[in-house]
């Protein structure tokens, strides 16, 4: 008889995964979940199969705080192929047009400068944005073009890393909602030769850096009894917020959903802080217009 599959475990933490190319974000998540035998898991924003790099995965109580990384700024390194436009805007799409490339580096740098700062982008058809409950990429695969409203996004850095042989490599720091695929298409249009995204690697999400990530191969090669040591703690997701240490009475108050009456100092309505009680991280709170610090998202203390 086959041995029974072990019950899923309740584990809490964040795995900074270096996702490989050729794998969907969900497939990477499910592989990591299986290796960790985790009961509850989620990711913090997908990477296309074409893309590689930093994909923070959340487990257990950390899934409650995934939105903070969905909203975080990102940094990518991207390869853009000039002279070829594809229907998907990337290297996996069908070629729509080819044009000669007559661009020198000075012109390229001037063009890139136009895409730095706050810009408008039209989301690509091959994206997970939904219309009438269906992702745009499903319409695109059926040959249906849907009108998309432009979005305002911020490109805080657009650095040319290399240029040659009708290809450029760039580093892009951007706000949430920015599409590097759309950026590649728009750069090609501005240069008059067309372009598509040839490669994409995410190297930073919020405060998390690719240098701290692990691969699925490393996770699998690690002794199962030690795999949990590869996880960052839940409160790593809230490390950017000021820390407030609470005594027993204030901890009970917060866990009952009651606000704290504290001096605001320089805090403004909407500012957030992270709560730590005598037994560790509790969650995050937010200052409101009434001058009180309210609990916003708390971890479950049922296991403690």
SULGI-V461570 format. One record per residue. N is the residue number from 1. SS is DSSP state (h for helix, s for strand, l for the rest). Layout:
N_SS + N_SS
This chain:
1_l + 2_l + 3_l + 4_l + 5_l + 6_l + 7_l + 8_l + 9_s + 10_l + 11_l + 12_l + 13_s + 14_s + 15_s + 16_s + 17_s + 18_s + 19_s + 20_l + 21_l + 22_l + 23_l + 24_l + 25_h + 26_h + 27_h + 28_h + 29_h + 30_h + 31_h + 32_h + 33_h + 34_h + 35_h + 36_h + 37_l + 38_s + 39_l + 40_l + 41_s + 42_s + 43_s + 44_l + 45_l + 46_l + 47_l + 48_l + 49_l + 50_l + 51_l + 52_s + 53_s + 54_s + 55_s + 56_s + 57_s + 58_s + 59_s + 60_h + 61_h + 62_h + 63_h + 64_h + 65_h + 66_h + 67_h + 68_h + 69_h + 70_h + 71_l + 72_l + 73_l + 74_s + 75_s + 76_s + 77_s + 78_s + 79_s + 80_s + 81_s + 82_s + 83_l + 84_s + 85_s + 86_s + 87_l + 88_l + 89_l + 90_s + 91_l + 92_l + 93_l + 94_l + 95_s + 96_s + 97_s + 98_s + 99_l + 100_l + 101_l + 102_l + 103_l + 104_l + 105_h + 106_h + 107_h + 108_h + 109_h + 110_h + 111_h + 112_h + 113_h + 114_l + 115_l + 116_l + 117_s + 118_s + 119_s + 120_s + 121_s + 122_s + 123_l + 124_l + 125_l + 126_l + 127_l + 128_l + 129_l + 130_s + 131_s + 132_l + 133_l + 134_s + 135_s + 136_h + 137_h + 138_h + 139_h + 140_h + 141_h + 142_l + 143_l + 144_l + 145_l + 146_l + 147_l + 148_l + 149_l + 150_s + 151_s + 152_s + 153_s + 154_s + 155_s + 156_s + 157_s + 158_s + 159_s + 160_s + 161_s + 162_s + 163_s + 164_s + 165_l + 166_l + 167_s + 168_s + 169_s + 170_s + 171_s + 172_s + 173_s + 174_s + 175_l + 176_l + 177_l + 178_l + 179_l + 180_h + 181_h + 182_h + 183_h + 184_h + 185_h + 186_h + 187_h + 188_h + 189_h + 190_h + 191_h + 192_l + 193_l + 194_l + 195_s + 196_s + 197_s + 198_s + 199_s + 200_s + 201_s + 202_s + 203_s + 204_s + 205_s + 206_l + 207_l + 208_s + 209_s + 210_h + 211_h + 212_h + 213_l + 214_s + 215_l + 216_h + 217_h + 218_h + 219_h + 220_h + 221_h + 222_l + 223_l + 224_h + 225_h + 226_h + 227_h + 228_h + 229_h + 230_h + 231_l + 232_s + 233_l + 234_h + 235_h + 236_h + 237_h + 238_h + 239_l + 240_l + 241_l + 242_s + 243_s + 244_s + 245_s + 246_l + 247_l + 248_h + 249_h + 250_h + 251_h + 252_h + 253_h + 254_h + 255_h + 256_l + 257_l + 258_l + 259_l + 260_s + 261_l + 262_l + 263_l + 264_l + 265_l + 266_l + 267_l + 268_l + 269_l + 270_l + 271_l + 272_s + 273_s + 274_s + 275_s + 276_s + 277_s + 278_l + 279_l + 280_s + 281_s + 282_s + 283_s + 284_s + 285_s + 286_s + 287_s + 288_l + 289_l + 290_l + 291_l + 292_l + 293_s + 294_s + 295_s + 296_s + 297_s + 298_s + 299_l + 300_l + 301_l + 302_l + 303_l + 304_l
